[in-house]
Amino acid sequence: MKWSDNLKEVVSGETSAARVEIGPSFVRELIAGQFPHWAQLPVKPVVLGGWDNRTFHLGHDMTVRLPSAERYAAQVEKEQRWLPRLAPFVRLSIPVPLAMGDPALGYPWHWSIYRWLEGEVATIERIADLRQFALSLAEFLLALQRTDPAGGPGPGPHNFHRGGSLEIYDAQTHQAIRDLAGTIDGDAATSAWEQALKTSWGRPPVWIHGRGRPCLRLGSRVDTLLRRKSRCLSLRSSVRSRYLVPWEGLGVVEGLNHTCQT
């Protein structure tokens, strides 16, 4: 099987981008060729596997993630290098890279094998204690920002310029405001955007996650008594913040205009 056999044009609005649609059989071939000690493990797609990567279970304890387009490929080596270095400094579990695959069988980019993080999407209805959940996330972000950013990747294509100047999205934002004429207050939206363009960081560089959406946070379902900082959280089944995945938006804020999302 060749990677080119799985190339598909995905059209969204007025843009068209080639993305990869890969099946389990292709992944098994990649594993067998580069990691034969895992070749006998079953491979199946991950439910809600994401957009930037095609993601598959490898056995019960691992996942395989392959970039679905060239614009996502730079994330692989960044995550392989930096996630192990950041893990000791943050309070929540983050993905653990186990191996990096090479381009093969016509597939042109590096890809990753990770330890599987068991959990559930941390949607609002699954969170028993919103305050504690927010504190856990805040503690994570503060710990991330306290971690030494020396040598970290600055804003760029690898994280779609998160943490950098908003001006890169200026034309796109104004076009979106025009497209939504009659649906939103265009003057108010334009004013808010122009104010955002004037903001500046003015502090030492810090790490950012860049994609703290609910669908990228996992919680673990807990059915026993939990204690954290000597505080009883729950005796009943609940969901608490435990993991933060994935890390495509990882980068360092350094320099001019930016906004921080929490």
Rosetta silent file (secondary structure, phi, psi, omega in degrees, C-alpha in Angstrom):
SEQUENCE: MKWSDNLKEVVSGETSAARVEIGPSFVRELIAGQFPHWAQLPVKPVVLGGWDNRTFHLGHDMTVRLPSAERYAAQVEKEQRWLPRLAPFVRLSIPVPLAMGDPALGYPWHWSIYRWLEGEVATIERIADLRQFALSLAEFLLALQRTDPAGGPGPGPHNFHRGGSLEIYDAQTHQAIRDLAGTIDGDAATSAWEQALKTSWGRPPVWIHGRGRPCLRLGSRVDTLLRRKSRCLSLRSSVRSRYLVPWEGLGVVEGLNHTCQT
SCORE:     score description
SCORE:     0.000 S_00000001
   1 L     0.000  139.628  178.004    0.000    0.000    0.000 S_00000001
   2 L  -109.074  145.519  177.567    1.235    3.496   -0.811 S_00000001
   3 H   -57.851  -37.194 -177.098    0.518    6.655    1.167 S_00000001
   4 H   -62.236  -22.794  177.049   -0.479    8.384   -2.080 S_00000001
   5 H   -67.993  -16.375 -175.504   -3.373    5.933   -2.405 S_00000001
   6 H  -107.310    4.820 -178.601   -4.855    7.542    0.702 S_00000001
   7 E   -74.111  133.973 -176.831   -4.487   11.200   -0.284 S_00000001
   8 E  -137.746  141.438  175.034   -7.782   13.053   -0.337 S_00000001
   9 E   -85.244  121.175  177.986   -8.774   16.630   -1.101 S_00000001
  10 E  -107.885  118.738 -175.255  -10.685   18.094    1.828 S_00000001
  11 E  -105.855  126.410  178.568  -12.581   21.242    0.935 S_00000001
  12 E  -130.454  113.072 -177.643  -13.648   23.713    3.626 S_00000001
  13 L    62.349 -124.421 -179.495  -15.303   26.930    2.514 S_00000001
  14 L   -99.771    4.551 -178.303  -13.124   28.449   -0.190 S_00000001
  15 E  -105.792  150.970  177.950   -9.958   26.657    0.850 S_00000001
  16 E  -134.287  129.910 -178.042   -8.748   23.267   -0.279 S_00000001
  17 E  -138.878  135.451  178.028   -6.014   21.315    1.440 S_00000001
  18 E   -76.846  122.285  177.613   -4.640   17.848    0.815 S_00000001
  19 E  -127.557  159.301 -173.918   -4.968   15.725    3.930 S_00000001
  20 E   -94.310  131.231  169.532   -4.247   12.102    4.572 S_00000001
  21 L  -111.140  105.662 -174.057   -6.901    9.474    5.122 S_00000001
  22 L  -113.535  141.600  178.407   -4.992    6.472    6.491 S_00000001
  23 L  -104.653  168.710 -178.975   -6.348    3.113    7.521 S_00000001
  24 H   -58.219  -34.235 -177.436   -5.164    0.572   10.111 S_00000001
  25 H   -64.700  -37.312  177.750   -3.560   -1.679    7.495 S_00000001
  26 H   -66.343  -41.713  178.365   -1.197    1.091    6.416 S_00000001
  27 H   -62.370  -41.108  178.200   -0.263    1.787   10.043 S_00000001
  28 H   -60.372  -37.944  177.541    0.440   -1.911   10.593 S_00000001
  29 H   -64.642  -42.370  178.059    2.834   -1.835    7.639 S_00000001
  30 H   -61.978  -45.233 -179.851    4.670    1.157    9.088 S_00000001
  31 H   -62.151  -46.690 -177.842    4.929   -0.493   12.509 S_00000001
  32 H   -61.716  -36.593 -177.744    6.127   -3.797   11.067 S_00000001
  33 H   -75.655  -31.020 -173.482    8.801   -2.087    9.010 S_00000001
  34 H  -114.522  -26.017  179.706   10.216    0.169   11.735 S_00000001
  35 L  -133.586   67.996 -173.885    9.153   -1.307   15.086 S_00000001
  36 H   -60.374  -23.717  178.792    8.877   -5.066   14.502 S_00000001
  37 H   -69.328  -12.450  175.922    8.729   -5.772   18.248 S_00000001
  38 H  -110.903    7.182 -171.856    5.258   -4.154   18.203 S_00000001
  39 L   -64.613  -25.366 -177.318    4.143   -5.665   14.889 S_00000001
  40 L   -86.208   -5.204 -178.504    1.810   -8.224   16.497 S_00000001
  41 L   -77.073  143.486  178.788   -0.195   -5.631   18.428 S_00000001
  42 L   -68.117  149.515  178.519   -3.677   -4.788   17.134 S_00000001
  43 E  -124.701  127.796  176.370   -4.222   -1.429   15.421 S_00000001
  44 E  -147.791  151.447 -177.606   -7.562    0.364   15.380 S_00000001
  45 E   -64.288  146.445  172.951   -8.638    4.003   14.917 S_00000001
  46 L   -82.016  131.265  175.100   -9.077    6.220   17.967 S_00000001
  47 L   -64.627  136.503 -175.877  -12.599    7.559   18.314 S_00000001
  48 L    56.346   54.321 -173.466  -12.481   11.372   17.932 S_00000001
  49 L   -76.243   -4.376  175.433   -8.941   11.096   16.679 S_00000001
  50 L    99.198  177.646 -176.690   -8.553   14.766   15.803 S_00000001
  51 L  -107.585  -44.041 -175.727   -7.891   16.839   12.681 S_00000001
  52 L   -68.780  -28.953 -176.736   -4.166   17.561   12.613 S_00000001
  53 E  -131.491  152.382  166.824   -3.229   13.899   12.986 S_00000001
  54 E   -93.140  124.858 -170.812   -4.615   10.488   12.132 S_00000001
  55 E  -122.023  136.700 -176.530   -4.522    8.614   15.440 S_00000001
  56 E  -135.376  144.090  168.588   -4.686    4.867   16.113 S_00000001
  57 E   -70.340  139.295  171.325   -4.581    2.595   19.126 S_00000001
  58 E  -121.420  102.058 -170.223   -1.524    0.328   19.147 S_00000001
  59 L    66.281 -150.260 -178.595   -2.373   -2.472   21.539 S_00000001
  60 L   -99.231  -16.702 -168.479   -3.967   -1.288   24.778 S_00000001
  61 L  -118.065    2.692 -175.949   -1.281    1.071   26.038 S_00000001
  62 E  -136.831  161.767  172.235   -0.022    3.053   23.033 S_00000001
  63 E  -132.008  152.716  174.144   -1.178    5.306   20.211 S_00000001
  64 E  -113.759  128.881 -179.367    0.228    6.074   16.787 S_00000001
  65 E  -125.345  122.709 -178.690   -0.184    9.648   15.524 S_00000001
  66 E  -120.287  125.592  176.906    0.560   10.597   11.929 S_00000001
  67 E   -54.397  138.726 -177.196    0.318   14.198   10.652 S_00000001
  68 L   -91.349   -7.212  179.073   -2.528   14.517    8.166 S_00000001
  69 L  -160.508  162.519 -175.683   -0.913   17.307    6.134 S_00000001
  70 H   -59.856  -35.175 -176.033    2.450   18.998    5.656 S_00000001
  71 H   -68.466  -11.217  177.483    1.501   22.023    7.777 S_00000001
  72 H  -102.352   -6.682 -170.705    1.204   19.756   10.832 S_00000001
  73 L   -66.679  -31.856 -177.330    4.417   17.799   10.308 S_00000001
  74 H   -65.887  -17.931 -178.432    6.707   20.148   12.268 S_00000001
  75 H   -67.351  -27.195 -172.985    4.799   19.334   15.453 S_00000001
  76 H   -62.755  -57.741 -176.712    6.225   15.811   15.626 S_00000001
  77 H   -66.896  -31.526  176.072    9.875   16.582   16.314 S_00000001
  78 H   -62.001  -47.402 -178.939    8.906   19.501   18.565 S_00000001
  79 H   -67.504  -39.017  178.320    6.775   17.239   20.767 S_00000001
  80 H   -60.184  -37.487 -177.284    9.384   14.483   20.770 S_00000001
  81 H   -79.317  -44.226 -166.025   12.000   16.923   22.018 S_00000001
  82 H   -97.035  -29.752 -177.772   10.077   19.069   24.480 S_00000001
  83 H   -61.085  -44.007  176.734    7.338   16.993   26.108 S_00000001
  84 H   -61.732  -30.072 -179.847    9.787   14.779   28.057 S_00000001
  85 H   -76.384  -31.174 -178.660   11.591   17.919   29.260 S_00000001
  86 H   -83.453  -28.240 -172.738    8.396   19.634   30.399 S_00000001
  87 H   -52.650  -41.622 -178.053    6.751   16.614   32.053 S_00000001
  88 H   -67.389  -14.306 -171.914    8.669   16.812   35.386 S_00000001
  89 H  -103.890   -6.772 -177.354    7.611   20.434   35.919 S_00000001
  90 L  -113.988  157.026 -171.209    3.830   20.292   35.392 S_00000001
  91 L   -87.364  -24.259 -179.330    1.116   18.853   37.635 S_00000001
  92 L   -96.749  152.682  176.019   -1.061   17.104   35.052 S_00000001
  93 E   -68.183  138.257  177.804   -0.086   14.056   33.033 S_00000001
  94 L  -126.391  162.674 -176.427    0.971   14.919   29.499 S_00000001
  95 L   -57.616  139.220  179.544    1.653   12.661   26.501 S_00000001
  96 L  -108.315  111.346  176.729    4.815   10.564   26.747 S_00000001
  97 E   -69.018  131.517  178.381    6.599    9.993   23.407 S_00000001
  98 E  -104.778  -30.519 -178.892    7.865    6.421   23.137 S_00000001
  99 E  -163.588  157.760  175.048    9.266    6.436   19.612 S_00000001
 100 E  -122.686  125.640  179.685    9.440    8.489   16.436 S_00000001
 101 E   -87.936  154.568  179.336    8.832    6.874   13.075 S_00000001
 102 L   -96.897  159.643  172.239   10.573    7.852    9.856 S_00000001
 103 L   -55.957  138.735 -178.570    9.004    8.637    6.478 S_00000001
 104 E  -165.416  159.436  176.748    8.294    5.378    4.654 S_00000001
 105 L    55.534   30.075 -179.460    6.075    3.694    2.052 S_00000001
 106 L    88.462  -11.443  176.245    5.616    7.037    0.362 S_00000001
 107 E   -76.366  124.941 -164.370    4.445    8.739    3.554 S_00000001
 108 L   -93.207    0.616 -171.991    6.680   11.854    3.660 S_00000001
 109 L  -126.223  162.289  171.290    6.766   12.914    7.339 S_00000001
 110 L   -70.268  158.609 -179.748    7.909   11.738   10.740 S_00000001
 111 E  -146.146  168.479 -169.683    5.257   10.301   13.053 S_00000001
 112 E  -127.190  152.917  167.042    4.997    9.371   16.714 S_00000001
 113 E  -118.136  128.497 -176.624    4.133    6.574   19.086 S_00000001
 114 E  -122.427  159.057  166.691    2.856    7.707   22.482 S_00000001
 115 E   -69.602  133.385  179.778    1.767    6.190   25.730 S_00000001
 116 L   -74.511  132.469  176.780   -2.050    6.057   25.727 S_00000001
 117 L  -103.550  111.212 -179.463   -3.731    8.285   28.313 S_00000001
 118 L   -75.386  141.289  178.868   -6.987    6.762   29.491 S_00000001
 119 L   166.475 -171.949  178.596   -9.786    9.190   30.293 S_00000001
 120 E  -128.043  152.319  175.927  -12.869   11.014   29.102 S_00000001
 121 E   -60.898  130.111 -173.085  -13.327   14.346   27.387 S_00000001
 122 L   -84.155   67.033  175.774  -13.714   16.887   30.189 S_00000001
 123 L   -76.581  160.424 -170.647  -17.018   18.393   29.103 S_00000001
 124 H   -59.176  -36.892 -176.302  -18.866   20.641   31.539 S_00000001
 125 H   -73.332  -13.119 -179.759  -21.533   18.096   32.438 S_00000001
 126 H   -95.784   -4.171 -175.798  -18.906   15.562   33.507 S_00000001
 127 L   -97.228  115.871 -176.922  -17.127   17.855   35.953 S_00000001
 128 L   -76.453  -35.137 -175.907  -18.445   17.479   39.495 S_00000001
 129 L  -128.067   93.098 -176.541  -16.413   20.324   41.025 S_00000001
 130 H   -62.527  -36.761 -178.886  -15.842   23.159   38.553 S_00000001
 131 H   -63.124  -47.811 -179.054  -13.849   25.212   41.038 S_00000001
 132 H   -65.835  -36.935  177.438  -11.376   22.418   41.712 S_00000001
 133 H   -61.955  -45.106  179.497  -11.154   21.644   38.012 S_00000001
 134 H   -63.446  -39.450  178.607  -10.351   25.293   37.256 S_00000001
 135 H   -63.886  -40.546  179.679   -7.741   25.360   40.026 S_00000001
 136 H   -62.840  -43.241  179.287   -6.077   22.235   38.638 S_00000001
 137 H   -66.604  -40.974  178.824   -5.909   23.760   35.173 S_00000001
 138 H   -63.549  -41.411  178.219   -4.634   27.074   36.553 S_00000001
 139 H   -61.221  -40.253  178.050   -1.936   25.275   38.550 S_00000001
 140 H   -61.398  -48.480 -177.358   -0.885   23.479   35.401 S_00000001
 141 H   -64.676  -38.648  178.190   -0.637   26.697   33.372 S_00000001
 142 H   -65.656  -41.710  178.439    1.281   28.481   36.118 S_00000001
 143 H   -63.864  -39.235  178.173    3.721   25.584   36.418 S_00000001
 144 H   -62.748  -43.314 -179.084    4.180   25.605   32.649 S_00000001
 145 H   -70.114  -23.811  177.643    4.909   29.333   32.662 S_00000001
 146 H   -80.046  -14.690 -177.800    7.430   28.926   35.480 S_00000001
 147 L   -72.921  138.343 -177.346    9.390   26.358   33.478 S_00000001
 148 L   -56.539  120.579 -178.825   12.599   27.651   31.914 S_00000001
 149 L   -88.561    3.921 -174.957   11.794   28.570   28.283 S_00000001
 150 L   -54.858  126.380  178.274   15.435   28.720   27.178 S_00000001
 151 L    81.931   -3.681 -177.881   15.774   27.174   23.739 S_00000001
 152 L   -69.184  158.693 -177.574   12.028   26.642   23.413 S_00000001
 153 L   -73.563  122.440  176.342   10.283   27.060   20.050 S_00000001
 154 L   -74.333  175.655  179.414    9.093   30.594   19.442 S_00000001
 155 L   -57.673  140.155  179.636    5.903   31.428   17.546 S_00000001
 156 L  -179.505 -170.906 -178.974    5.891   30.094   14.005 S_00000001
 157 H   -58.363  -29.234 -177.175    4.219   27.746   11.531 S_00000001
 158 H   -61.386  -29.340  177.986    4.709   24.793   13.885 S_00000001
 159 H  -125.960   22.885  178.234    2.040   26.227   16.264 S_00000001
 160 L    55.695   37.643  171.995    0.289   28.540   13.795 S_00000001
 161 L    65.799   21.549  174.622    1.998   31.551   15.380 S_00000001
 162 L   -63.403  135.963 -177.154    0.323   31.189   18.782 S_00000001
 163 L    87.560   -2.348  179.754    2.075   33.491   21.218 S_00000001
 164 L  -107.772 -159.294 -177.819    3.259   35.779   18.434 S_00000001
 165 L   -69.501  135.233  176.284    1.950   38.859   16.720 S_00000001
 166 H   -71.710  -14.772 -175.884   -1.775   38.930   15.996 S_00000001
 167 H   -60.773  -24.718 -179.824   -1.050   40.886   12.839 S_00000001
 168 H   -63.073  -24.198  179.628   -0.467   37.648   10.962 S_00000001
 169 H  -106.829   15.256 -175.566   -4.222   37.022   11.243 S_00000001
 170 H   -63.703  -51.071 -178.512   -5.309   40.604   10.614 S_00000001
 171 H   -62.791  -40.877  179.807   -6.564   40.147    7.046 S_00000001
 172 H   -64.326  -39.743 -179.618   -8.277   36.876    7.946 S_00000001
 173 H   -66.296  -45.149  179.312  -10.013   38.451   10.934 S_00000001
 174 H   -63.705  -35.496  177.461  -11.317   41.423    8.958 S_00000001
 175 H   -66.337  -40.473  178.483  -12.602   39.053    6.289 S_00000001
 176 H   -62.811  -40.042  178.524  -14.404   36.989    8.935 S_00000001
 177 H   -63.643  -40.742  177.544  -16.034   40.139   10.326 S_00000001
 178 H   -65.526  -39.928 -179.642  -17.227   41.051    6.838 S_00000001
 179 H   -64.223  -27.131 -177.056  -18.541   37.528    6.276 S_00000001
 180 L   -97.898   15.393  177.672  -20.566   37.781    9.493 S_00000001
 181 E   -55.987  132.112 -177.585  -22.176   41.094    8.625 S_00000001
 182 L    89.252  -14.505  178.012  -25.744   41.088    9.924 S_00000001
 183 L  -103.961  -37.699  177.267  -24.936   38.302   12.386 S_00000001
 184 E  -123.811  167.784  174.579  -22.544   40.127   14.712 S_00000001
 185 L   -79.511   99.353 -175.195  -21.862   43.756   15.531 S_00000001
 186 H   -62.387  -38.865  179.649  -19.092   44.371   13.019 S_00000001
 187 H   -63.940  -43.543  179.834  -18.053   47.720   14.488 S_00000001
 188 H   -66.056  -41.205  179.499  -17.717   46.259   17.981 S_00000001
 189 H   -64.877  -42.308  178.740  -15.801   43.237   16.686 S_00000001
 190 H   -64.000  -40.888  178.927  -13.449   45.450   14.679 S_00000001
 191 H   -63.355  -44.178  179.168  -12.870   47.703   17.692 S_00000001
 192 H   -62.299  -41.262  179.901  -12.088   44.721   19.929 S_00000001
 193 H   -65.251  -43.257 -179.308   -9.688   43.320   17.344 S_00000001
 194 H   -65.718  -33.891  174.733   -7.880   46.626   16.900 S_00000001
 195 H   -66.591  -39.159  178.893   -7.464   46.927   20.656 S_00000001
 196 H   -63.162  -37.148  179.555   -6.038   43.421   20.754 S_00000001
 197 H   -62.326  -25.408 -177.728   -3.499   44.353   18.077 S_00000001
 198 L   -86.052   -8.326 -178.603   -2.191   47.081   20.365 S_00000001
 199 L   -71.138  155.204  177.538   -1.512   44.752   23.287 S_00000001
 200 L  -143.980  153.655 -177.282    2.037   43.798   24.124 S_00000001
 201 L   -79.235  -63.832  175.235    3.700   41.239   26.373 S_00000001
 202 L    67.443   18.391  178.020    6.656   43.186   27.761 S_00000001
 203 L  -128.811  172.683  176.143    7.756   40.386   30.080 S_00000001
 204 L   -61.252  154.199  179.258   10.286   37.553   29.861 S_00000001
 205 L   -59.238  147.211  176.026    9.316   34.688   27.520 S_00000001
 206 E  -138.648  157.176  173.613    7.055   31.957   28.942 S_00000001
 207 E   -73.510  145.501  170.992    5.721   28.627   27.729 S_00000001
 208 E  -130.490  154.161  174.076    2.123   28.470   26.480 S_00000001
 209 L   -86.983  -48.828  171.821   -0.100   25.527   25.645 S_00000001
 210 L    88.586  -13.172 -179.622   -2.160   27.391   23.080 S_00000001
 211 L  -143.367   66.119 -176.702   -5.069   24.944   22.759 S_00000001
 212 L   -88.387   32.674 -179.691   -6.878   24.661   26.077 S_00000001
 213 L   -68.986  153.569 -179.352  -10.250   23.772   24.566 S_00000001
 214 H   -55.910  -36.426 -177.060  -12.477   21.316   26.490 S_00000001
 215 H   -70.634   -8.015  179.227  -12.179   18.672   23.765 S_00000001
 216 H  -107.375    8.031  175.198   -8.407   18.636   24.325 S_00000001
 217 E  -114.106  139.998  177.900   -8.590   18.035   28.072 S_00000001
 218 E  -113.158  149.355  172.476   -9.208   14.641   29.563 S_00000001
 219 E  -121.754  157.868  175.216  -10.571   13.721   32.959 S_00000001
 220 E  -105.637  140.109  178.525  -10.373   10.448   34.824 S_00000001
 221 E   -84.233  126.166 -171.760  -13.487    8.890   36.290 S_00000001
 222 E  -118.641  129.443 -177.668  -12.979    8.362   39.993 S_00000001
 223 L  -119.310    8.577  179.691  -15.124    6.080   42.173 S_00000001
 224 L  -128.509  171.678 -179.225  -13.185    6.148   45.424 S_00000001
 225 L   -66.095  129.835  178.886  -12.210    8.728   48.006 S_00000001
 226 L  -116.128  143.462  175.072   -9.564   11.105   46.686 S_00000001
 227 E  -128.382  132.502  177.689   -7.369   13.420   48.692 S_00000001
 228 E  -142.586  122.490 -173.365   -5.375   16.270   47.243 S_00000001
 229 L    53.272   41.745  177.736   -3.669   18.814   49.464 S_00000001
 230 L    62.274   20.149 -179.647   -5.519   17.163   52.379 S_00000001
 231 E  -113.424  127.144  179.108   -8.849   18.100   50.818 S_00000001
 232 E   -74.183  123.196 -179.073  -11.522   15.485   50.198 S_00000001
 233 L   -88.878  -49.068 -174.707  -12.762   15.842   46.614 S_00000001
 234 L  -167.356  148.277  170.384  -15.516   13.276   46.285 S_00000001
 235 L  -104.191   -8.527 -177.617  -16.914    9.961   47.474 S_00000001
 236 L  -110.909  171.186  179.410  -18.998    9.530   44.362 S_00000001
 237 L   -63.298  129.493 -179.730  -18.153    9.056   40.724 S_00000001
 238 E  -150.470  176.210  176.175  -16.822   12.297   39.308 S_00000001
 239 E  -121.287  129.163  176.352  -14.432   13.654   36.751 S_00000001
 240 E  -121.781  153.998  178.639  -11.315   15.547   37.726 S_00000001
 241 E   -64.766  128.455 -178.429   -8.715   17.201   35.539 S_00000001
 242 E  -135.454  -36.801 -176.476   -5.913   14.734   34.941 S_00000001
 243 E  -128.432  157.280  171.828   -4.482   15.076   31.457 S_00000001
 244 E  -134.726  113.696 -177.101   -3.942   17.805   28.903 S_00000001
 245 L  -145.346  159.185  -16.731   -3.620   16.666   25.285 S_00000001
 246 L   -83.727 -160.496 -171.679   -2.559   17.174   22.573 S_00000001
 247 L  -129.286   33.248 -178.898    0.256   19.725   22.319 S_00000001
 248 L   -60.551  -32.294 -175.604    0.186   21.066   18.780 S_00000001
 249 L   -85.668    7.315 -176.871    0.005   24.653   20.096 S_00000001
 250 L   -59.989  134.411  177.417    3.074   24.327   22.307 S_00000001
 251 E  -177.173 -177.773 -178.766    5.426   27.275   22.089 S_00000001
 252 E  -117.571  128.372  172.586    7.094   30.193   23.823 S_00000001
 253 E   -73.003  123.217  178.834    5.676   33.727   23.991 S_00000001
 254 L  -151.146  111.687  173.583    8.495   36.029   23.041 S_00000001
 255 L   115.285 -131.327 -159.283    8.203   39.548   21.802 S_00000001
 256 L   -82.016 -125.730 -169.308    5.417   41.740   20.535 S_00000001
 257 L   -74.191  146.120  177.599    1.646   41.516   20.369 S_00000001
 258 L  -167.726  165.325  166.573   -0.225   38.474   21.605 S_00000001
 259 L  -126.593  146.771  177.265   -3.257   37.353   23.519 S_00000001
 260 L  -104.944  129.581  178.275   -3.245   34.674   26.200 S_00000001
 261 L  -106.241  133.065  177.191   -6.101   32.162   26.234 S_00000001
 262 L  -128.610    0.000    0.000   -6.956   30.299   29.423 S_00000001
